[in-house]
C-alpha cells in the first residue's frame, strides 16, 4: 500500500515501480521527483518490464538511470536500459559512467568503446590485483600509512576503480604493510619489518580483525594454550583419523546462539572468541542456531543474529541449525536406549527433584523407570514421538552416574514432549531434544575442533564427553573461558522485555541498553566493540567492566576515525555589526586536523552566525575565557576573532536572545584570543546551517552499578533523566556531503563483502539442509544510517539515528547533497568527549 497522504497519481506510480522489484521505500523515493518518475515510467512501459522477471538490483539501477539519464535521447537511454537488463552494467558507478558516455556519444553506439569506458566485463584475479596495486604503491610518493587514503583515491582513478572495493582496499593495505610495516608498529623508512609481524598483519586485513590488539589474544594466555587440531583424545583411534580427514587439520569452531532473543554485549565476546580464533588460525567457524525450543523462538531473532554477526565483521563459514540434525539425533537417541544408556521416565518434576535429594540434599535414588527393559523404553519413546503423551507425561533420560558429585551426571533429560510447531520442521515432531543431548552431538557432526564456551558450562563438560563416548562418536574438546559482564546494565531477556512493554525504553534497540542492536543504533562502531573485547583479554575469570570503561574505548576508537564538524547544541544568534548584509567568505577546513585522508569541507562565514549558549555569559571573570560583554574570543578555523559589544534579551524571561559583535579584522585588532569557540553561519543559498530536528543525548539507564539488587526490583533503579532530547541544534553544511559519502562508502564495502560471502557460501552448498527461511547474507544488513558518524567539535560524538530521513543518501553521486523537503535530521550522541560526571545541568 502507498503511504498516507500520497496523491492517487503518486500511489499509482509507486505500485508500478514496486511491480518491477523496487522496495516500498525505493519506489516511493523514485516517485518523489516528477521528472525522473516520468522517465522511469517510460522505461518500464517501453521495455515491458512489468511482464519481465528482473532482479531487485536491476530495478534499482534502472531507477538510478531514470534520475541521471532523464536528459538522454530515447535511443541512448534504450541502450543503457539494455546494458542493465543484460547485466553488463552491474553497479550505480557503472550506470553513472554510462550516462556520461551517452551524453556525448550519440546513437549508434560503439559497443567496445562503451564497455571499456563503463567497466563492462572488467575482470582481474586476486593475484593480479595484488600485483598491480603493489606496483602502484611502490611507484607512488607515499611515505607512510598517513598516505593510504590518498593512494586508494588514486587507484580509483585508474582501471582498478572497477575492481571489488574491499579487495582493492585490502590489497592496498597489504602493499603498505610490505613497504612500511604493520600500521600499529610502523618502522622508520628503510627498516624491513620482521616476517612474522608482516604475515600476521596481513592475516588481520580481513574486516573482523581490525582491532590491532586482537592478534596476541589468540596466541597467548587461555587461547594460546588450547590443544592443536587432533590432539583431543578419542575413544577409538579411527575417530581421530576420520576427524582429521574431514577437517583437513583446520580449526573448526562454532557460535551457537539460542534464537530466543537479541544478542547483547556479552555475546560480542563469544562471537569474537569463536570467529576470531578460527580466523586467526586460518580455520572455519559455523553459525549454528540452537533451535531446540520452538516455544521461545521467533523468526526476527534468526535474522537479527546473522545481521549482528556480520555487522561485527565476521562471515560464517556455514549457517546451520540443530534442527538440521533432528532425524539423526532421534536415531542416536534410539541407539542410546538400545545400549541401555537411556530410558523413558514418567516422573513428575517434583519426583525427580526428590530423587535427587530434595531440599534436604539427602541421598540420591534411582527413578523407578531406570531399570525398565530396553524394549519397553523403545516402545515408550516411539509413543512419545507419535504424540501419545502430553508435555510432562514422559521424558527420555540419559542413564549416567547417580553417584557422581557432579549434578550434570544425574540422568539428564535428553528428550521432552512439546506441543509446539517448529519454525523449520513445522508439526513433524512432537518431541524435541534438550541442549544437553543436542549440543555435543551437533559439535561432533560438524567436526568442531574447539568447542569454546563460558565457564558456567564447566560442569556440563563431563556429561558432554560421556554422551559422545556412550555413542562412540567423535568427541570434541570443550574449553571454557570467563564471560563478559558490563555493570550498570540489564541483560536478562525477561527483564528487557519488561522495560520494552512498560515503555521505560523505546524498544530492544533503545540506545541506552546494551543489546548489540541498541549499541549499533547509538552509533557505536563495530570495530570499537571488537577493540574493547580484545583489550580485556580472554581467561577463565569472569570480566566485570564498568560501562564508563566501555565508553572510553569507544571514545578512543572514534578519536581518529570520526570526521569533525562545527556544531552548536543550543544556538544563540550573533550579528557581526561591521560586516555588510550580503557578506560571505567561504572557508575550507579539514575534517580532521591529524587525519588528512578524511578530506575537507567548505563552510560560509557571514554577518549572522550562531554560537553555543554555553559559550557566553553576562558576568566575566579571570578564569573565564569565552565570550562575555566587552570580551574577545576566537572562532574555530575562522580568520578573525569577534568582540561582544552588546546583547538583546527576552523581556519576559530575561534570557539572552542575540549578541551584537564586532569582527576584529583591522589594524587595531586585539591580540590572539585565549579561547576559540565553535560556530555555524546563516547562509540560505547554501542551506547553512543544517538544523537538527532532534539531538538525543543518552545517559546511564540505571542509577547504580547493580540494578538487580534494587528493591523491590530492578525497575526501582531506573534513572528518570537517562534521555535528554535537544531541539534546534545546528551543524555546518558539510554534514550533507559527509553523510552521503559515508553512506555510499558503507554501501560499497557491504556489497563487496556480501558478494564475497555469497560466493564462499555457494562453494559449501549441499552439505547443510536448505530451508526457505534460512537468513541470507545481504548488503542491507551492513548498512544503516548509524554509519554516518562525526565529532561535533567541542560537543560530543554523534551518529544519525534510524528515524532520520535523508533523501541525499539515495541520490546519484553527482547530485549535490543538501536538505530536501521531508528530510528529518535526528542525531544520537554516541559518547561525550570525556567521561560524564553525571547528568548535565
N, C-alpha and C positions, 0 to 999 in steps of 0.2 A: 504493500500500500504506500501511496505517496505521503510525505509528511503533511501535517496540518498546515493549512494556510497556502498551499500551492494552488495556483490557478488551474482550471481544467486543462488548459493547453500545456502547462508545465508538467502536470501529473501524467498527461498522455506521453510527453517526451520521456519522462523518467521510466515509464513502463516499457517504452520502445527500447531505450538504452539498456535496461535490465535484460531484455529478451536476447541480447547478443552476448550476455555473460558478465556485464558490469554489476558490481555490488550496488546496493541501495545508495550508499553514501557517494560512490563514484558516479553513479547515474545522476543523482541529484546535483552533484558538482558540475557535471557536463551540461546539465540543463540550465544552469545559472546564467551563463553567458549566451545572449541571444545569437550572436554571430557564429560562435563555434558550435552551438546547438543545431543551428540550421545546417551547418557544414556536415556534422556527424549524421544528422537525419538523412541528408542527401547521399552520404556514403553508404548508409545502411540500405536505403531503397535502391540505389543504382546497382549495388552488388548483391542484392537479395540475401543479406546477411542473417535475417531472421530465420530463414529456412536452412542456413548452413550451421553446422556444429563447430563453432570456433571456440578456442580456449579463452579463458578469462584474461590471460596475459595479452593475447592478441587484441581483445576488446579494449584493454587499457591503452595499448599502442595506437589503436585507431582513434580513441578519444584524444590522445596527445597530438596525433596528426591533425585532427579537426581544429585544435587550438592553434597549433603552429602553422598549419598549411592552409588556413582559410583564404589566403590571397592567391594560392596556386591556381593555375588553369585546370580545367577538368581533366585533360589528358595527363598532365603531370601528376595531379592528385591520384588519378586512377592507377598510375604506375606505382606510386608509393603504397597504395592500398594492396595491390597485387604482391608487392615485395613483403608486406606484413603477412598476408594470408599464406604465402608460400614459405614463410619462416626464414626469408633472407634477412629481414630486419627483426632483431630479437630484443632490442633494448630501446629505451627512450633516447639514449645518446645517439643511437644509430638513426632513429627517426628524425632527431634534430639535424643530424648531418645530411640526411636525405632531403629534408625541406630546404636547407641552404643550397644544396646542389641543384635541386629542381627549380629554385627561384632564378637561377642564371643559366640553366640549360633547358631549352625548350624541346618539346617532343619533335622527332623521335629521339629517344634516349639511347646513349651508348651503354649497353649493359655492363661491359667490362669496366669502363671508367666509373660508372655509378657504384658498382660493387666495391671497387678499390677505395673510392672516396668515403664510402659508408661502412667500411669494415666487414663487408659481407664475405662469409667464408673464411674469415681470418682464423688461422689455426697455428698453434705453437705448442710443442711438447713442454712439460715442466723443465726438462733438462735444457732445452733451447732458451726458455725464458730466463732461467738462472744464468746461463752463459751470457746472453745479451745484456741483461741488467748489470752483471759484473763488469762487462766491458765498458758500459756507460759510466758506471761509478768510478772505475779506475781512470777514465779519461776526463772526469769532471773535476771541478775546482773544489770539491767538498774537502773540508779539513777536519771534520768530526761529526758526531751524532747530531749536533745542532743544525746541520745542513740536510738532515734526512727528508724533511718536508719539502724543501726546495728541489731535491733530486727527484722525489716521487712526482712532483709537479712537472718537472722537466720530462720525465719518462712518459707522462700522459700527453705530452706534446709530440710524441713520436708514434709510429705504427703500433707500439705496445699499448696505446691507450685502449685498444680493443681487447686486450688480454683480461683474464679474470682479475678484478680489482684486488681481492685479498691475496691471490697468488703473486701479483705484482708487488704488493706491499711486503709480503714475506720474503720475496726474492731480494728486494732492496735491503731489508734488514739483514738478511744473510750476507749480502755483499759488504755491508757496513761492518758486520761482525768480523769478517775476514780481513777487512782493511784497517779497522780501528780498534778491534777487540770488543768484548761484551760491553753493553751500554752501562751496566751497573758498576763496572770496574774498568773503564776505558783506559788504555795505556797511552802514554805520550807517543806522538807520531814517530815511527821508526822502530818501535819495540813490537815484537811479534807476541801475540797472546799465546798462552800455553794451549797445546792441542786439546787437553781435557776440558779447559774452560770453553774453548770455541765449540766443541762438539755438543756440550751440554747447553750452551746458549742457543745453538742452532735448534736443538730439540725443543727449546722453550718458545720457539717462534709461533707455535700454534696459539690461537686466541686464548685458550684456557690457561696458558702458562705465563700470562702477562705479569704476574707478581714475581719480581726478580728474586724474592726471598724464598720462593717455593722449592727450588731445587734441593737445598740441603735438608729440607723437611723429609723428603723421600729417601734420602741417602743416609741419614743419621738417626740416632735415637730409636724409638719404638719401631718406626717403619724401616729403618736401616737394618734392624736385627731380624726381620722376618725371614722365614725359610725361603730357599730358592725353589723354583718350579720343580716339582717331582720329589722333593725331599720330605713331603708329608707322608708318614707311614701308612701302609695299606695292609689289609688282612691277607691279601694274596698278591704275589709279585706281578701277575698278569694284569691286575687292575692298574698298577702304576704304569706298565708298558702301554696299555690301551689309552690311558690318560695323556701320556707324553705324545703318543701318535696323534691324538685328537687335537691337542693344543699346539703342537709343533714347538713345545718348550717355551711358549709365550705366556706372560702373566695374563690371567683372566680374572676379573673382579666383577662385582655387580652392585648396583644401587637398587635395593628392593623396597620402595615405599608402599605403604598401605594407601590405596586411593580413597580414603575416607575423610580428607580434609586438605587444606592448603599447607604447603611447606613453610617452615619458619626458619629463623636464623640458625637454630641448632642443626637443621638439616644441611645447611651450607657446608658444615664441617664434614658430614658424611659424604656429600657429593664431592667435595674437594679431595677427601682421602681416597675414595674408591675410584673416581675417574682420574684423579691426578696421579695416583700410584701406578695405575695401568699405563697411563700416557708416558710417565717418566721412564718406565721400563720398556716402552715400545710395544705394549700389550693391548688388551681389549677390555672394554667394560660394557656389560649389559645394563640396560634399564629394564628391571623386571618388576611389574606391578604385582603385588601380593594380594590378589583379588579373591580371597577365600571367604569373605564375609559379605555376601550380597545385600544384607540388610543395611549396611552403612556406606555403601559405595555409590558414587554419582559420576556421571559422565564428565561433568565440568572439572572434577578433580584429576582425572586422567589427562585431560588437555592441559590443565594448569601445571601439572608436574613436569610434563615434557617441555612445555614452554619455559619453565623456570630453569630446568637443567640446561637447556640451550642458551638461555639468556646469560647464565653464569659462564658460558663459553665452552661447554662440552657437547660433544655429539655421541650419543650411544652407538656402540657397535651394532647392537641389535636391540629391538624392543620386544620383550617377551612378557608373558603373563603366567602366573601359577596355574591359571585355568587352561593354558595350552596343554598342560600335562594331567588334566583330571582323569582321563582314561588310564593313563599309565600309573598314576597314583592309586587308583582303585585296584588295579591288578596287583600292585605291590602290597596293598592292604590285605587282599585275599591271600597273597603269598605269606605274609607275616602271620596270618591266622593258621595257615597250613603248617607253619614251622612252630606252632604252639607258642608264639611270642605276642599274640594279641587275642582279645576275647570281647564279646559283646556283653555289656553291662547294663542293667536296668535300675541301678541305684539312683536315688534322688541326690541332689547336690548336698543336702543335709547328711544323708547316709555316708556319702563319700568323705565329707569333712570329719564325721565321727570316726570312720575307719582310719583316718589319718592322724588320729589322736585328739581331735576336738579342741575345745578351749583349754582343757587341762594338759594338752600336749602329752597325752598318755601313750601307751604302746600302740603301734600300728597293727592292724589286722587285715587279712585279705578279704576282698569282696566275695560274697557267696557265689558269684558267677565266674570267679577267676579260674576255677578248676573244671568248668563245663567242657564237654568233649569238643574237639576241633570241628567236627562235622556240624555240631549244633551251632557253634558260633558262626560258621559259614552260612548256614541256613538263616540265622537271625540277621546277619549282615546283609544278605540278599533282600530280606524283608524290609530292612531299613532303606535300602536303595530303591525298592519298589514302592515306597511311600506308605507302608503298612503301619508305621509308627509315627506318632506326633512328636514334635520337639520336646525333649526331656524324658521321653519314654525309653529311649535306647541310645547308647553311645558305644563306639568302639574304643577300647583302651589298650594301650601297649602293656605287655606283661614284662615289667622291668625289674627293679630291685627294691622291695619294700623295706629292706633292712639298711639301705643306704642312708647316710646322713644328709644326702642331697635331696631336697624336696622335688627337684625336677626329674627324679628317678622313681617317683611313687606312682607308677602306672598312669602316665599322662593320657589325656584323651587324644585319639587320632582322628576320629570322625564323629560328627554330630548331625542330627536331623534339623533342617531349617526349611520352613515353608516360605521360601523367597525365590523370586525369579532372578536369575543371574544375568548381568548385562551382556554377557557373551554367549553363555550356553543356554540361556533362557530357562525353560522348565525341564530340561533334560535330567537334572539331578535333584534329588530330594535330600541328599546327604552332601556335606562339604568337609574337606579335610581341615584340620587345625594348622596353625602356624608351626607347632612343634613337630607335626608329621610332614608338613609340606616343605618347609624351608631347606632343611638339609638335603632332601631328595632332589629338589629343583637345583640346588647348588651342584649336586652330583651329576644330574642330567646335563648340565651346562658346563661341566668340567671346570668349575671355578677353582682356581689355584689358591686364592687367598680370600676367605670369607671374613671380611672385616666388619665388625660391629662394635657397639658401645658396651661398656663394662657391665651394664645390667643383665647382659646375656651370658656372663661367665658361668653361672650355674647351669645354663642350658647346654653348655659345650659337651658335658658328659652324655646327656640324652641324644644330642646331635650325632655324636660318634657312635653311640650304642645302636641307633637305628640303622645307620649305614652298614655297620658290621653285621647286624642281625639279618640284613637282606643281602649281604655280601656284594655291595656295590662300591664304586669308587667313593672314597671318603675325603672330602675337602678338609682343610685345616682352618678352624675358626680362631681368629685372633681379635682381642678386644682392646679398644682404646677409650679414654675418658671422653664423655660427652661435653658439649659446649652449652653453657647457660649464660644468658645476659640478665643481670639483676635489674630490678625495677620494671620487669615486663611480665606478661602473662602469655604462656604458650599452649596452655590446655585448650584443645578444640572446643570442649564443652563450655569453658568459661568465655572464650572469644565469641562463641555463638550467643551467649547471654548478652554480651556487650553489643553485638550487632542487633539482636532482636529488640533489646530495650533502648536502642538508639543512643547509647553512650558514645558510639563511634559511627562513622559514615558507612562502613562496610568492612569486609575482610581485608580490603586493601587500604584501609584508613592509614595515612602516613604516620600516625602516632604509634602504630603497632609494629611488631617485629616479625610478622609474616613476610616472606620474601616478596610477595606481590605488593605488600604495603611499602617495603623499602624501595622497590623499583618505582612505584608511583611517586614516592617522595623525591626521587631523582638520584638516589644513591647508585653510583656506577657499579656494575658487577665486578670490575677489577678491584674496586676498593674493598668489597666483601672478601674476595679471594686473598687480597693483601692482608686483611685483618686476620682471617683464619690462619694463613701461613705464618704470620708473625707470632701466633700463640704456640706454635709447635704442636706435635702430636705425641701424647704419652698416655699412660694408663690412668693418670689422675684426671678427675673432672676439672673443667675450667670454668670458673665463675668470674665473669668480667662485668664491670660496671658499664652501663650504656655510654657514659661520657668517654670511656676509652675507645669504644667503637666509633663514636663520632669524631674523636681526634684522628683516628686512622683515615676516616673519610675526608676530613679536612686536609690532611697531609696529601692525600691522593689527588684532591682537586686543585691543590696549590699550583701545580704546573700544567694540569690537564684542562682546566677551565678557562676560557677567554674572559676578559674583564670588560664590563660595560659601565658607563656612567649611569647612575641611578639615584633617585631621591625617593625615599619611602613615604615621607609626609611633606609634600611640597609647599613652599612659601614663595609667592611671586616676588621677583626682583626686577625693578625697572632701572636701567642704566641711563641716567638722565642726559649724559653728554654724548650719547650715540643717536644718530638720526633714526626715524621710524623704520626706514627701509634698509637699515644696515644689516649686512650678513657677511660673515667671514667663515669660509669653510676650513676646518681643521682636520688634518689626517693624523690619527692617533693609533698607536699599536694596540692590538687586542690583548697583548701580554708583554710587559716590559722585558721579560727574560726569555721568552719563547717566540722568536720571530716567525716560526712556522705557522703560528696562529693567524698571521696576517695583520691587516689594519682595517680601521673603519673611518668613515668621514662623518663629522658632525658639524652642524652650523653653530655659529656664535652670533647672537643677535642682541637687540636692545632689551628684549624681555627674556629673562632666564628664570629658572626655579632652583632653589636650594632646599636642603632638608631643614625642617623646623628645628631639629636638634642642633643645627649649626649656627643658630642665632639666639641671643638672649639680650634682654634690656640692660641688665647690670653687668658691667665689666669687672674683671679682677686680674691680678698679676699672674695667676696660674691658669687663666683662660685665654686661649689663643685664636679662637674662631671669631665669628662676626658679632659685633655689637655696635651701637650708635657711635659714630666717630672713629671706628676702628677699621683697619685694612686687613684683608685676607686674600690669599691666592686662590685661584680656581684651577683645579687639576687640568693640566695639558692645555690651558688657555694662555694667550700671550701676555696678559697683563692682570694685575690684581684689581680688586674693587674696594672702595671705601663706602661705608654706610653713612649717608648724610641725613636721612630722616626715615620715618616709617609711618604706616597707617594702621589703625586698629578698628576692630568691630565695636561700634558704640554700645552694643548690648552686652557682649561677653568680655570685651577688653582684649581679646586675642589679636595678635599681630596678623594682618592680612596682606600687607605689601611692604616691601623695603625699597627705598629710593637710594640708589648708589651711584657712585662716580667711578668711571674707568680710569685707572691711573696709568695713562699712556703718554704723558707729556714729559718735558724736561724735569719738572719738579716732582716726578713720580716718587712714591715712597720707596724705601729700601726693600730688599727681598723680604716678603712676609714670613712670619714664623710658622704659619699653618696654611694648608691648602684644603679646600673642601670640594665635594663633588657638586655637579650642577647639570642641568639639561636646558636646552634653549627652545623657545617658542618659534617655530618656523613652519607655518601652514603648508606652503608649497611642497616641502619635502616630507610632510607628515610628522615633523618633530614637535614635541616629544611623543613617544609611544605611551599612551595612557593605559595603565594596567587596571583591568576591571576588579580583580581580586588578587591580593597577595596573602597567602595563608602561611602563618608562622606557627610552627608546632613546638610544643614543649613536652616534657615527660607526661605520659598519660596518668601515671601513678605518683603519689607523693613520696612513697618510701621505696627502699630497695627490695622489700619483700612484701608485696601486696597480698600474697596468700595468707600472711599472718594477721591481717587486719580483721577486726571484729565489727559487726557479726560475720562479714565475709569480705572478699577481695574488693567488692564494689565500694565499700566504705573508704577505700584508699584512693579513689579516682580524684585526680586533680581537676577542679572545676574550671581552671583557667589554662587548660592544655592547648586550646586552639584560639588564636587571635587572627581575625580577618581584617586586613587593611584595604580600604578602598582608595583608589585615586593615585597610587604610586606612579612614578614616571621613569621611563628608561630611554636611553638615547636611541635615535632612529636606526642605528646599526643593528638593533635587535632583529629586524626583519631579515637582513642578509645572513646574519649568524644562524637564525632559526632555519632558514631554507637550506643553507649549506650543511648544517649539522644533520638535518633530516635526510637530505639527499645522500650524504656520505653513509649514513646508517643504512639506508636502503640498499646502496651498492654493496656494502660489506655483507649485509644479511642475505642478499641474493647470491653472492659468491659462496658464502658458507653453506647456504641451503642447497645450491646446485651440487656442491661437493659432497654434502651429506647424502643427498638422494642418489648420487652416482655410487657412493660407497655402499649404501643400503641395498641398491639393486644387485650388487655383487654378492650379497649374502642371502638373497631371496631364496625361498624354498626350504629353508631349514627351520622356519618358525611357522606356526599355524597363522594364517592370514584371516583377518576379520574386517568387515566394513567399518567398524567403529574404532579401529586402531588409530590413535592420534598420529598424524603425519607431521614431518618437518616442513614448515612453511616460512617464507620470508617475513610474513606479518608478525610471527611470534617474536622476532628480534627487534622490531621497530615500533617504538611508541613515542609519544611527544616528550616523554621524560629524557630522551636523548639530547634535548635542547637544554644545555646547562651553561651557566655563566656565573661569574662573581659580579654582583652588584658592588662596584667599587666602594670600599669602606662600609658596606652594609652587611652582606652575607652571601652565601652561595645559593643559587636558585635553579629550579628546573620548571619546565612547562608542565602543567597538570593535564590529565587526560580530558578534563572538562573544557579545556581551551578549544577554540575553533579558529584555525589559521588557514585561510584559503591559499596562501602563498606556498604552502607545503606541497600542494598537488599541481602547481603551475609549472610550465616548462622552464628549463634553466635560463633561457634568455629573457624571460619576463621579469622586470624589475620588481622585487618584492616590496610590498607596502600594505597598509591596512586596507581591507575591503569591507564593504557593507556586510554586516552579520558576524564579523570577527569578534571573538571574545578572548581576551588575554587573561589567563589565570596562571599564577606562579605559586610554586611551593618552595618554602625555604628548606633546603637540604640540611645544612648546618650553618651555625653562626661562624663568624671569622675567628672567634675564640670562644672558649668554654663559657656557657651562660652561668652566671651565679644564681640565677633564679628567674622568675617571671619578670619580663620587662615592665617598667612602670608606665 
